[in-house]
Amino acid sequence: MKDLYNNVIAAQSIAPVVGANGAAPAAVEVDLAGCNSAVFLICTGAEGSSLSGSNYWTWTMEHADDDGTGVAGSYAAVAAADVQGVTPAAGVVLTIDADGETPQIKKIGYVGGKRFVKITPAETGTGPDLPQAVITIKGALLDVPPIS
């Protein structure tokens, strides 16, 4: 049977929002307990002001082990071996720095061995307004169908 619905869990990591003028949306930690894979979709809309080498957005992926109490320990930037679809530089998995690069959906696979992952958007410059959201799809579930 072709059943993807019962084999993944979708979660909203960053709700749709227009990030602008120093108001980058906060990262939301994703707990990968109970699954062995994840894909992150970074969704952006059309920019509301000009993007350039001095006015741009970046998204950084970090991961952390369980600290032994079921919560994340210290976060560190992912390495190239931890992700699919991009080659991160200091954890940066996406940079949008030119008009015409939006709208887009960037798919990034996480194959690292840590329990917790988060993507943090950051704005550089003055006023590069950008609608954005991050969606997480957890896969390779240990309990199928997922227990919710």
N, C-alpha and C positions, 0 to 999 in steps of 0.2 A: 504494500500500500504506500502511496506517496503522501506521507503525513509529516509535514514540517511543523504544523501548528502545535502538536503535542510534544515536540522535541526541542523547543527553544523557549526562552523566557525573554520578553522584551521589557526594557525599563527605560524611563526617561532620566537621563543623567543630568542634563541641563535643559530646563523648560524653554520653549521658544521665547526669545527676548531680543530687543535691539540693544546691543552694547554700544555705548557712546560716551565720549568725554570722561574717561576715567571710571566708567561704570561697567567694568567687565563682569559678566555673571560668575558667580562662585562655582567652584568645582564641587561635584558630588561624588563621594566615594562609592565604588561599586564592589560589593562583596561577591566573590566568585565561588563561595562555598557551594558544593553540590553540582558543579559543572566543570568541565575540563577545557572549555574554549570560550572565546568571546570575540565579538566584532563590534567596533564602535563606528557609528555613522555621525560624522560632523557635517551638519546641514547649515548652509549659509544662503541668505537671500541676496538681493542686489544691494550693493553698497549705497549709502545715502550721502556720502561725500567721497572725495577723491582719495584713492589709496596710492601709496608710493613707497619708495625706499625709506622714507622717514615717517610715514603715516601708514601703519600696517597692524595686522593681527597675527598672533601665533597661538598655537595650541600645544601644550606640553603634556606628555603622558608620563605618569609616575606610578610606581607599584611598591607594595609593602607586604611583609609577612604578618601573620597573626602574632600578636605579642604574647600569646599564651592565655589570654583572657577572652579571646573572641573579638578583639578590636585590633585595628591596624597599628603596627609599630611605626617606625620612621620610614617616610617615603623617600625613594630615590628615583632618579630619571631612568627610564627604560633604555636598554641597549638595543642595537640592531638585531641581535638574535632573539629578542623578546617580541618583535612585531613583524607583521606581514603587510606588504603594500607600500611601505615607506622605509627610508633609512633615516632614523632620527639623529639629530645633532643636539647633544645635551638634553635629550628627551623631547625636543620640539618635533612633532609629527606633521605639522601643517603650518605654512606661512602663507598669508594672503596679503600681497603687497602691490598689486596693480589692478586698475580697473579692468574689467573683462574677465577676471578670475572668479567672479561670482555671477549668478548663483551656482552652487555646486553641492554635491554630496560626496564627501571623501570617506572611503571605507578603509578601516585600519583593523587588522586582525591582531589579537593579543595571544601569544603562545608562550609567554613567560610562566614561571612556576610559582608566582606569588598569589596570595589569596585576595588581596585588595588592589584595585587599580582606580586611578582617577585621571581625568583630562581637565587641565586648567587653561582657560583662554586668557590672553593678555593683550592689551592694547598698547601700542607705542605711537607717540605723536599726538596731534591735536585733532580730535573729532572725526576719526574714521568710523562713522556710524555703520553698523553691520548687523542685520538680523541673523540670529544663529540659534542652534539647538544641538544637543548631543544625545543620541539614542544608543543604548547598549543592547545587544542581542547576545544572550548567554546560550551556549550550545553544549553538545556532548554531555547531556544531563545524566547524573547518576541515578535519579529517580525519574522514570518515564511512565506515564505522563507526569509532568512536574507537580509537586505538592505545593499548593499555594495557601 
